């Protein structure tokens, strides 16, 4: 499928989800199922050997962690401090949202943009562990809010969002090989198409569930949008600059761009609801982040694919 068709389909998912969301909202648990389905089809085409290969790419993992947990938090703090009152719930929401790199759908966009999925898959547990460990530190140091994120959250997310879909995908692939080995290539092509299909459903469900909240709180949007949009634009160029300076391959550059662009909104939204249940403005920040993030990811996916095809 041509890159512009993929982007068009994802944009249609945004429009459809928003329009349907004005009249009715589906269960938010659907989002979880779509994420799991997307990861299953993505992992179907990634072998355990490939993951180990990704772990061996220490240079990329080290650079990605440096950008995700040093450069990005510094940028997020500067932008939030400049544009938002530090005493507000919006500031806390921005810290929670912007400081946490994604641990799920960034892999789907890495695949669509022809990045190194194996390297970004190997990066996932590091991203997850460090954000769970560092979130209480960030909130204590920068917002004077002291919370304790249970370390069990790391294991729950790792098991539920990584090990279960990966194991299920590998077992399914093994069954296909045992039944008829010549089905593997056809099933791999089908799995690639289903990554896009489930990503469309994921985007649809996200916009369907959150568009009403966004409209209801429209008066708070300008500053939140200013911070998030500026953040995404600058991170795009940071990833490209760091990639060039570090002499990363084109696939690694795409992968770094995706891991720095995508934020871990689902997990952070759950954490914010648990620890800040009476702060709707804080929750709004994460909702806005989700709704801005997908168009941004679609845009840079299209840009990166054009760059690859023209080189």
KESE-398762 format. One record per residue: residue number from 1; x, y, z of N, C-alpha, C in turn. Coordinates in steps of 0.1 Angstrom, whole numbers, always signed. Each point is the difference from the previous one (the first is absolute). Last residue first. Example, Ala and Ser with C-alpha at 12.3 -4.5 7.8 and 13.67 -1.06 7.14 Angstrom:
// KESE-398762
SITE, resi, n_X, n_Y, n_Z, ca_X, ca_Y, ca_Z, c_X, c_Y, c_Z
SITE, 2, +128, -22, +71, +9, +11, +0, -8, +11, +8
SITE, 1, +3, -57, -1, -9, +12, +0, +9, +12, +0
***
This chain:
// KESE-398762
SITE, resi, n_X, n_Y, n_Z, ca_X, ca_Y, ca_Z, c_X, c_Y, c_Z
SITE, 311, +154, +87, -11, +15, -2, +2, +5, -12, -8
SITE, 310, -47, +13, +4, +8, +10, -9, +15, -2, +1
SITE, 309, -31, -26, +27, -2, -3, -14, +7, +9, -10
SITE, 308, +2, +8, +47, +6, -13, -3, -1, -3, -15
SITE, 307, -21, +38, +17, +14, +2, +0, +7, -13, -4
SITE, 306, -46, -1, +5, +3, +7, -12, +15, +2, -1
SITE, 305, -17, -19, +39, -1, -9, -11, +3, +6, -14
SITE, 304, -2, +27, +39, +12, -9, +1, +0, -10, -12
SITE, 303, -37, +30, +6, +12, +7, -4, +12, -9, +0
SITE, 302, -41, -18, +14, -1, +3, -14, +13, +7, -4
SITE, 301, -5, -8, +45, +2, -13, -7, +0, +2, -15
SITE, 300, -9, +37, +28, +15, -3, -1, +2, -14, -6
SITE, 299, -45, +14, +6, +7, +9, -8, +15, -3, -2
SITE, 298, -28, -25, +29, -4, -3, -13, +8, +9, -10
SITE, 297, +5, +7, +46, +7, -12, -4, -3, -4, -14
SITE, 296, -23, +38, +18, +15, +2, -1, +7, -12, -5
SITE, 295, -46, -3, +10, +3, +7, -13, +14, +3, -2
SITE, 294, -10, -21, +41, -2, -9, -11, +1, +8, -14
SITE, 293, +4, +23, +43, +11, -9, -3, -2, -8, -13
SITE, 292, -32, +30, +20, +10, +7, -8, +10, -10, -5
SITE, 291, -33, -16, +29, -7, +4, -12, +9, +8, -9
SITE, 290, +15, -15, +43, -3, -12, -9, -5, +5, -13
SITE, 289, +8, +33, +33, +12, -6, -6, -2, -11, -9
SITE, 288, -36, +19, +23, +5, +9, -11, +12, -6, -6
SITE, 287, -15, -22, +38, -10, -2, -11, +5, +8, -12
SITE, 286, +24, +6, +39, +3, -13, -6, -10, -3, -11
SITE, 285, -8, +39, +25, +13, +1, -7, +4, -13, -7
SITE, 284, -38, +1, +28, -3, +7, -13, +13, +1, -8
SITE, 283, +0, -15, +45, -4, -10, -9, -1, +5, -14
SITE, 282, +8, +31, +33, +12, -8, -1, -3, -11, -10
SITE, 281, -35, +27, +13, +9, +7, -9, +12, -8, -3
SITE, 280, -32, -16, +32, -4, -2, -14, +9, +7, -10
SITE, 279, +4, -18, +51, +7, +11, -8, -3, -2, -15
SITE, 278, -10, -29, +41, -8, +12, +0, +6, +12, -8
SITE, 277, +21, -45, +6, -14, -2, -5, -8, +13, -1
SITE, 276, +51, -16, +4, -6, +13, +0, -14, -1, -5
SITE, 275, +25, -39, +5, +7, +8, +10, -5, +14, +1
SITE, 274, -18, -34, -31, +2, -6, +13, +5, +10, +11
SITE, 273, -4, +14, -46, -14, -3, +6, +1, -6, +14
SITE, 272, +40, +6, -24, -6, +13, +4, -14, -1, +6
SITE, 271, +22, -39, -18, +7, +5, +12, -6, +13, +5
SITE, 270, -16, -17, -41, -4, -8, +11, +6, +4, +13
SITE, 269, +14, +22, -38, -14, +4, +3, -6, -9, +11
SITE, 268, +43, -10, -17, +0, +13, +8, -14, +4, +3
SITE, 267, +5, -38, -28, +5, -3, +14, +0, +13, +8
SITE, 266, -13, +6, -45, -9, -9, +7, +5, -3, +14
SITE, 265, +28, +29, -29, -12, +5, +6, -9, -10, +7
SITE, 264, +50, +6, -17, -7, -11, +6, -13, +4, +6
SITE, 263, +27, +22, -45, +0, +0, +15, -9, -11, +5
SITE, 262, +30, +14, -48, -12, -6, +6, +2, +0, +16
SITE, 261, +35, +17, -29, -13, +7, -3, -12, -5, +7
SITE, 260, +45, -19, +3, +0, +13, +6, -13, +8, -2
SITE, 259, +7, -43, -20, +0, -2, +15, +0, +14, +7
SITE, 258, +3, +0, -48, -13, -6, +5, -1, -1, +15
SITE, 257, +40, +14, -22, -10, +10, -2, -13, -4, +6
SITE, 256, +35, -31, -1, +3, +10, +10, -11, +11, -1
SITE, 255, +0, -33, -33, -4, -5, +13, +1, +10, +11
SITE, 254, +16, +12, -43, -15, -1, +0, -5, -5, +14
SITE, 253, +46, +0, -7, -5, +13, +1, -15, +1, +0
SITE, 252, +21, -41, -8, +1, +4, +14, -4, +14, +3
SITE, 251, +0, -17, -44, -10, -7, +7, +1, +4, +15
SITE, 250, +33, +17, -28, -13, +7, -3, -11, -7, +8
SITE, 249, +48, -2, +22, -5, -4, -13, -14, +7, -2
SITE, 248, +36, +24, +32, -9, -11, +0, -4, -4, -14
SITE, 247, +33, +34, +21, +2, -9, -12, -9, -12, +1
SITE, 246, +3, +40, +30, +4, -13, +5, +2, -10, -12
SITE, 245, -15, +45, -8, +12, +1, +8, +6, -14, +4
SITE, 244, -42, +2, -22, +11, +4, -9, +13, +1, +7
SITE, 243, -38, -10, +25, +2, -11, -9, +12, +3, -9
SITE, 242, -17, +34, +29, +8, -10, +7, +4, -12, -9
SITE, 241, -28, +33, -19, +13, +5, +3, +9, -10, +7
SITE, 240, -46, -11, -8, +8, +1, -12, +14, +5, +2
SITE, 239, -29, +0, +37, +2, -14, -5, +9, +0, -12
SITE, 238, -16, +42, +15, +11, -6, +9, +4, -14, -4
SITE, 237, -36, +21, -23, +13, +5, -4, +11, -5, +9
SITE, 236, -44, -11, +12, +3, -6, -14, +13, +4, -5
SITE, 235, -16, +18, +41, +5, -13, +1, +3, -7, -13
SITE, 234, -20, +43, +1, +14, +1, +4, +6, -14, +1
SITE, 233, -47, +4, -10, +8, +6, -11, +15, -1, +4
SITE, 232, -31, -13, +33, +1, -10, -11, +9, +5, -11
SITE, 231, -9, +30, +36, +8, -11, +4, +2, -10, -11
SITE, 230, -29, +36, -6, +14, +4, -1, +9, -11, +4
SITE, 229, -46, -8, +4, +4, +1, -14, +15, +4, -2
SITE, 228, -18, -2, +44, +1, -14, -6, +4, +1, -15
SITE, 227, -8, +41, +25, +12, -8, +6, +2, -13, -8
SITE, 226, -37, +27, -12, +12, +7, -3, +12, -8, +5
SITE, 225, -43, -15, +11, +3, -3, -14, +14, +7, -4
SITE, 224, -18, +9, +42, +4, -14, +0, +4, -3, -14
SITE, 223, -17, +43, +6, +14, -2, +6, +4, -14, +0
SITE, 222, -44, +9, -18, +11, +8, -7, +14, -3, +6
SITE, 221, -44, -20, +17, +8, -6, -10, +12, +8, -5
SITE, 220, -39, +6, +33, +13, -2, +5, +10, -5, -10
SITE, 219, -47, +9, -10, +7, +13, +5, +14, -2, +5
SITE, 218, -30, -37, -14, +7, +7, -11, +8, +13, +5
SITE, 217, -27, -41, +19, +10, +8, +7, +9, +8, -9
SITE, 216, -36, -28, -16, -6, +6, +13, +10, +9, +7
SITE, 215, +14, -25, -39, -10, +11, -3, -5, +7, +12
SITE, 214, +27, -38, +6, +8, +11, -7, -9, +12, -2
SITE, 213, -20, -40, +14, +8, +6, +11, +7, +12, -5
SITE, 212, -21, -27, -31, -10, +8, +7, +7, +7, +12
SITE, 211, +26, -30, -27, -4, +13, -7, -9, +9, +8
SITE, 210, +18, -47, +10, +5, +13, +7, -4, +13, -7
SITE, 209, -10, -48, -13, -2, +1, +15, +3, +13, +6
SITE, 208, +5, -9, -48, -14, -2, +4, -2, +2, +15
SITE, 207, +44, +0, -17, -7, +13, -4, -15, -1, +4
SITE, 206, +26, -39, +6, +6, +11, +8, -7, +13, -2
SITE, 205, -11, -38, -27, -5, -1, +14, +5, +11, +9
SITE, 204, +16, -2, -45, -15, +3, +0, -5, -1, +15
SITE, 203, +45, -13, -7, -2, +15, -2, -15, +4, +1
SITE, 202, +10, -46, +0, +5, +6, +12, -2, +15, +0
SITE, 201, -10, -24, -39, -10, -3, +11, +4, +7, +13
SITE, 200, +32, +1, -35, -12, +8, -4, -11, -1, +11
SITE, 199, +36, -29, +4, +4, +14, +4, -11, +10, -4
SITE, 198, -5, -45, -13, -2, +2, +14, +4, +13, +5
SITE, 197, +8, -9, -45, -15, -1, +2, -3, +2, +15
SITE, 196, +46, -3, -15, -7, +13, -4, -14, +0, +4
SITE, 195, +22, -40, +8, +6, +10, +8, -6, +14, -3
SITE, 194, -11, -36, -28, -8, +0, +12, +6, +10, +11
SITE, 193, +24, -10, -41, -13, +8, -3, -8, +2, +13
SITE, 192, +38, -27, +4, +4, +13, -3, -12, +9, -3
SITE, 191, -7, -46, +5, +2, +6, +13, +5, +15, -2
SITE, 190, -6, -27, -38, -13, +3, +6, +2, +8, +13
SITE, 189, +38, -17, -21, -6, +12, -8, -13, +4, +6
SITE, 188, +19, -38, +18, +8, +11, +4, -5, +13, -8
SITE, 187, -19, -42, -10, -5, +5, +13, +8, +12, +4
SITE, 186, +14, -21, -40, -13, +6, -1, -6, +6, +13
SITE, 185, +41, -24, +1, +2, +13, -7, -14, +7, -2
SITE, 184, +0, -43, +21, +7, +10, +8, +1, +13, -7
SITE, 183, -17, -43, -17, -10, +10, +4, +7, +12, +7
SITE, 182, +22, -40, -15, -1, +10, -11, -11, +10, +4
SITE, 181, +9, -38, +29, +11, +10, +0, -2, +11, -11
SITE, 180, -35, -30, +28, +3, +2, -14, +11, +11, -1
SITE, 179, -13, -20, +43, -11, -4, -9, +4, +0, -14
SITE, 178, +31, +15, +32, -2, -14, +2, -11, -5, -10
SITE, 177, +9, +47, +3, +11, -7, -6, -2, -16, +0
SITE, 176, -32, +27, +22, -1, +2, -15, +12, -7, -7
SITE, 175, +0, +1, +47, -11, -8, -5, -1, +0, -15
SITE, 174, +30, +29, +21, +5, -13, +1, -10, -10, -6
SITE, 173, -12, +45, +5, +9, -2, -11, +6, -14, -1
SITE, 172, -27, +12, +36, -8, +0, -12, +9, -2, -12
SITE, 171, +21, +6, +41, -7, -13, +0, -8, -2, -13
SITE, 170, +20, +42, +8, +10, -10, -3, -6, -14, -1
SITE, 169, -28, +36, +14, +4, +1, -14, +10, -10, -4
SITE, 168, -13, +2, +45, -11, -5, -8, +3, +1, -15
SITE, 167, +32, +18, +31, -1, -15, +1, -11, -5, -9
SITE, 166, +3, +46, +3, +12, -5, -7, +0, -15, +0
SITE, 165, -34, +24, +24, -2, +1, -15, +12, -6, -8
SITE, 164, +4, -1, +48, -12, -7, -5, -2, +1, -15
SITE, 163, +36, +25, +22, +2, -15, +0, -12, -8, -6
SITE, 162, -3, +49, +3, +11, -5, -8, +1, -15, -1
SITE, 161, -34, +27, +24, +1, +7, -13, +12, -6, -8
SITE, 160, -12, -19, +44, -12, +2, -8, +2, +6, -14
SITE, 159, +37, -7, +31, -7, -12, -3, -11, +1, -9
SITE, 158, +23, +39, +14, +9, -9, -8, -7, -13, -4
SITE, 157, -23, +30, +29, +0, +5, -14, +9, -9, -9
SITE, 156, -2, -10, +46, -13, -2, -6, +0, +5, -15
SITE, 155, +39, +6, +27, -2, -14, -4, -13, -2, -7
SITE, 154, +10, +43, +16, +9, -3, -10, -2, -15, -5
SITE, 153, -24, +17, +37, -6, +5, -13, +10, -3, -11
SITE, 152, +10, -9, +45, -7, -11, -6, -5, +5, -14
SITE, 151, +21, +29, +31, +9, -6, -10, -7, -12, -7
SITE, 150, -25, +45, +19, +3, -14, +3, +9, -6, -10
SITE, 149, -1, +52, +11, -6, -9, -10, +4, -14, +3
SITE, 148, -6, +46, +30, +8, -12, -1, -7, -9, -10
SITE, 147, +2, +57, +10, -8, -13, -1, +10, -11, -1
SITE, 146, -2, +56, +11, +7, -12, +3, -10, -12, -2
SITE, 145, +8, +54, -18, -11, -11, +3, +8, -13, +2
SITE, 144, +20, +43, -13, -3, -1, +14, -12, -9, +3
SITE, 143, +24, +9, -43, -14, +5, +3, -4, +0, +14
SITE, 142, +44, -13, -19, -4, +11, -9, -14, +5, +4
SITE, 141, +23, -36, +24, +10, +10, -2, -6, +13, -7
SITE, 140, -26, -40, +8, +4, +6, +13, +9, +12, -3
SITE, 139, -15, -25, -37, -11, +7, +6, +4, +7, +14
SITE, 138, +31, -27, -24, -3, +12, -8, -11, +8, +7
SITE, 137, +11, -41, +19, +11, +9, +1, -3, +13, -7
SITE, 136, -29, -37, -5, -1, +6, +14, +10, +11, +2
SITE, 135, +3, -23, -42, -12, +8, +1, -1, +6, +14
SITE, 134, +34, -33, -14, +3, +14, +1, -12, +9, +1
SITE, 133, -2, -49, -2, +10, +4, +10, +1, +15, +2
SITE, 132, -26, -18, -36, -6, -3, +13, +8, +4, +12
SITE, 131, +18, +6, -43, -11, +9, +2, -7, -3, +13
SITE, 130, +35, -29, -14, +5, +13, +4, -11, +10, +3
SITE, 129, -12, -44, -17, +6, +0, +14, +5, +13, +4
SITE, 128, -17, -4, -44, -10, -2, +10, +5, +0, +14
SITE, 127, +30, +4, -37, -9, +12, +1, -10, -2, +11
SITE, 126, +27, -37, -10, +8, +11, +6, -9, +12, +2
SITE, 125, -19, -37, -23, +1, -2, +14, +8, +11, +8
SITE, 124, -3, +4, -49, -13, +1, +7, +2, -2, +15
SITE, 123, +34, -5, -37, +0, +12, +9, -12, +1, +9
SITE, 122, +4, -35, -33, +10, -2, +11, +1, +12, +10
SITE, 121, -27, +4, -38, -6, -10, +8, +9, -3, +12
SITE, 120, +15, +28, -34, -9, +7, +9, -8, -10, +9
SITE, 119, +31, -17, -31, +7, +9, +9, -9, +7, +10
SITE, 118, -19, -27, -35, +7, -8, +10, +8, +8, +10
SITE, 117, -22, +21, -37, -9, -4, +10, +6, -9, +11
SITE, 116, +16, +39, -35, +6, -13, +6, -9, -4, +11
SITE, 115, -21, +29, -41, +11, +1, +10, +4, -13, +4
SITE, 114, -36, +17, -32, +11, -8, -4, +13, +2, +9
SITE, 113, -47, +17, +5, +10, +9, -5, +13, -7, -5
SITE, 112, -37, -24, +20, -5, +7, -11, +10, +9, -7
SITE, 111, +12, -22, +40, -2, -10, -11, -4, +8, -12
SITE, 110, +2, +24, +39, +14, -3, -4, -1, -9, -12
SITE, 109, -40, +10, +21, +5, +11, -9, +14, -2, -4
SITE, 108, -17, -31, +30, -8, -1, -12, +4, +11, -10
SITE, 107, +19, -1, +43, +5, -11, -8, -7, -1, -13
SITE, 106, -13, +31, +33, +11, +5, -7, +6, -11, -9
SITE, 105, -37, -7, +32, -3, +2, -14, +12, +6, -8
SITE, 104, +10, -15, +47, -9, -8, -8, -1, +4, -15
SITE, 103, +23, +22, +39, +4, -14, +1, -10, -9, -8
SITE, 102, +19, +57, +5, -10, -11, -3, +5, -14, +2
SITE, 101, +20, +43, +28, +0, -5, -13, -10, -12, -2
SITE, 100, +0, +43, +36, -1, -15, -1, +0, -5, -15
SITE, 99, +0, +47, +18, +12, -6, +5, +0, -15, -3
SITE, 98, -37, +30, -10, +12, +3, -9, +12, -8, +4
SITE, 97, -42, -2, +26, -2, -5, -14, +13, +1, -8
SITE, 96, -1, +15, +46, -4, -14, -1, +0, -5, -14
SITE, 95, +6, +46, +7, +12, -8, +5, -3, -15, -1
SITE, 94, -35, +29, -10, +10, +1, -10, +12, -8, +4
SITE, 93, -34, +4, +31, -4, -8, -10, +10, -1, -12
SITE, 92, +6, +31, +36, +2, -14, +4, -3, -10, -11
SITE, 91, -10, +45, -8, +14, -2, +0, +4, -14, +4
SITE, 90, -45, +13, +2, +4, -2, -14, +15, -2, +0
SITE, 89, -21, +11, +40, -1, -14, -3, +4, -3, -14
SITE, 88, +21, +43, +26, -12, -5, -6, +0, -15, -2
SITE, 87, +36, +32, +15, -9, -5, +11, -13, -6, -5
SITE, 86, +34, +19, -29, +5, -12, +6, -8, -5, +11
SITE, 85, -15, +27, -46, +2, +2, +15, +5, -12, +7
SITE, 84, +10, +7, -53, -11, -4, +9, +4, +3, +14
SITE, 83, +29, +8, -39, -14, +2, -5, -11, -3, +10
SITE, 82, +49, -5, +8, -2, +12, -7, -14, +4, -3
SITE, 81, +12, -42, +21, +3, +11, +9, -3, +14, -7
SITE, 80, -3, -40, -26, -11, +1, +10, +2, +12, +9
SITE, 79, +34, -9, -31, -12, +4, -7, -11, +2, +10
SITE, 78, +40, -18, +17, +2, +14, -5, -13, +5, -6
SITE, 77, +1, -46, +12, +0, +9, +12, +1, +15, -4
SITE, 76, +4, -33, -33, -13, +1, +5, -2, +9, +12
SITE, 75, +44, -9, -18, -8, +8, -10, -15, +2, +6
SITE, 74, +28, -29, +24, +5, +14, +1, -8, +9, -9
SITE, 73, -8, -46, -3, -6, +6, +13, +5, +14, +2
SITE, 72, +18, -23, -39, -15, +3, +0, -6, +5, +12
SITE, 71, +47, -12, -1, -3, +11, -9, -15, +4, +0
SITE, 70, +13, -37, +27, +8, +11, +3, -4, +12, -8
SITE, 69, -19, -44, -5, -1, +3, +15, +9, +11, +4
SITE, 68, -6, -15, -47, -13, -2, +7, -1, +5, +14
SITE, 67, +41, -1, -26, -9, +10, -5, -13, +0, +8
SITE, 66, +32, -32, +11, +5, +13, +3, -10, +11, -4
SITE, 65, -9, -44, -12, -2, +2, +14, +4, +14, +4
SITE, 64, +10, -14, -44, -15, +2, +2, -3, +3, +14
SITE, 63, +45, -11, -11, -4, +13, -5, -15, +3, +3
SITE, 62, +16, -43, +11, +6, +10, +9, -4, +14, -4
SITE, 61, -13, -36, -28, -8, +0, +13, +6, +11, +9
SITE, 60, +23, -7, -41, -13, +6, -2, -8, +1, +13
SITE, 59, +42, -22, +2, +2, +14, -4, -14, +7, -1
SITE, 58, +3, -47, +8, +2, +9, +12, +1, +14, -4
SITE, 57, -18, -45, -22, +3, +14, -6, +1, +10, +12
SITE, 56, -12, -46, +7, +15, +1, -3, +3, +14, -5
SITE, 55, -45, -13, +8, +7, +2, +12, +15, +2, -2
SITE, 54, -27, -12, -37, -2, +13, +4, +7, +4, +13
SITE, 53, +1, -44, -15, +8, +8, -8, -1, +15, +3
SITE, 52, -28, -31, +21, +14, -1, +6, +9, +9, -9
SITE, 51, -43, -4, -15, +0, +8, +12, +14, +0, +6
SITE, 50, -8, -28, -37, +1, +14, -4, +0, +10, +12
SITE, 49, -6, -46, +6, +14, +2, -4, +2, +15, -4
SITE, 48, -43, -16, +10, +8, +2, +12, +14, +3, -3
SITE, 47, -34, +14, -38, +5, -13, +7, +7, +4, +13
SITE, 46, -40, +25, -32, +13, +2, +7, +4, -13, +8
SITE, 45, -42, +7, -24, +11, +1, -10, +14, +4, +6
SITE, 44, -40, -4, +26, -1, -12, -8, +12, +0, -10
SITE, 43, -10, +37, +29, +10, -10, +5, +0, -13, -8
SITE, 42, -31, +34, -11, +13, +6, -2, +11, -11, +4
SITE, 41, -46, -9, +7, +3, -1, -14, +15, +5, -3
SITE, 40, -16, +3, +45, +0, -14, -5, +5, -1, -14
SITE, 39, -8, +43, +18, +13, -6, +4, +1, -14, -4
SITE, 38, -41, +22, -9, +11, +6, -8, +13, -6, +4
SITE, 37, -36, -13, +26, -1, -6, -13, +11, +5, -9
SITE, 36, -5, +19, +43, +5, -14, +1, +0, -6, -14
SITE, 35, -18, +43, +3, +14, +0, +2, +6, -14, +0
SITE, 34, -46, +4, -2, +6, +3, -13, +15, +2, +2
SITE, 33, -26, -9, +38, +0, -12, -9, +7, +3, -13
SITE, 32, -5, +35, +32, +10, -10, +4, +0, -12, -9
SITE, 31, -33, +33, -8, +14, +5, -3, +10, -10, +4
SITE, 30, -45, -7, +12, +3, -4, -14, +14, +5, -4
SITE, 29, -20, +11, +42, +8, -12, -1, +3, -5, -14
SITE, 28, -28, +37, +11, +14, +4, -1, +9, -13, +0
SITE, 27, -52, +3, -20, +8, -3, +12, +15, +3, -2
SITE, 26, -31, +29, -30, +0, -14, +2, +8, -2, +13
SITE, 25, -31, +43, -16, +14, -5, +3, -1, -14, +4
SITE, 24, -31, +40, -29, +1, -11, +9, +14, -5, +2
SITE, 23, -12, +41, -23, -13, -5, +2, +0, -12, +10
SITE, 22, +39, +24, -15, -9, +11, +3, -14, -5, +4
SITE, 21, +35, -30, -16, +1, +4, +14, -9, +11, +5
SITE, 20, +5, -14, -46, -9, -9, +8, +0, +3, +14
SITE, 19, +28, +26, -27, -14, +2, -4, -9, -9, +8
SITE, 18, +47, -5, +5, -5, +13, +6, -15, +2, -3
SITE, 17, +22, -38, -19, -1, -1, +15, -5, +12, +6
SITE, 16, +8, +1, -46, -11, -8, +3, -2, -2, +15
SITE, 15, +37, +24, -16, -12, +7, -3, -13, -8, +4
SITE, 14, +43, -20, +5, -1, +12, +9, -14, +7, -2
SITE, 13, +12, -34, -30, -3, -6, +13, -2, +11, +11
SITE, 12, +15, +12, -43, -14, -4, +0, -5, -6, +13
SITE, 11, +46, +9, -6, -8, +12, +2, -15, -2, +0
SITE, 10, +28, -37, -10, +1, +4, +14, -7, +13, +3
SITE, 9, +2, -14, -44, -9, -9, +7, +1, +3, +15
SITE, 8, +28, +24, -29, -14, +3, -2, -9, -8, +8
SITE, 7, +46, -10, +0, -2, +12, +7, -15, +4, -1
SITE, 6, +14, -37, -26, +0, -3, +14, -3, +12, +9
SITE, 5, +5, +7, -46, -13, -7, +3, +0, -4, +15
SITE, 4, +39, +20, -17, -11, +10, +1, -13, -7, +3
SITE, 3, +39, -27, -8, +0, +7, +13, -12, +10, +1
SITE, 2, -6, -45, -30, +8, +13, -1, -1, +8, +13
SITE, 1, -4, -55, -4, -8, +12, +0, +9, +13, +0
***
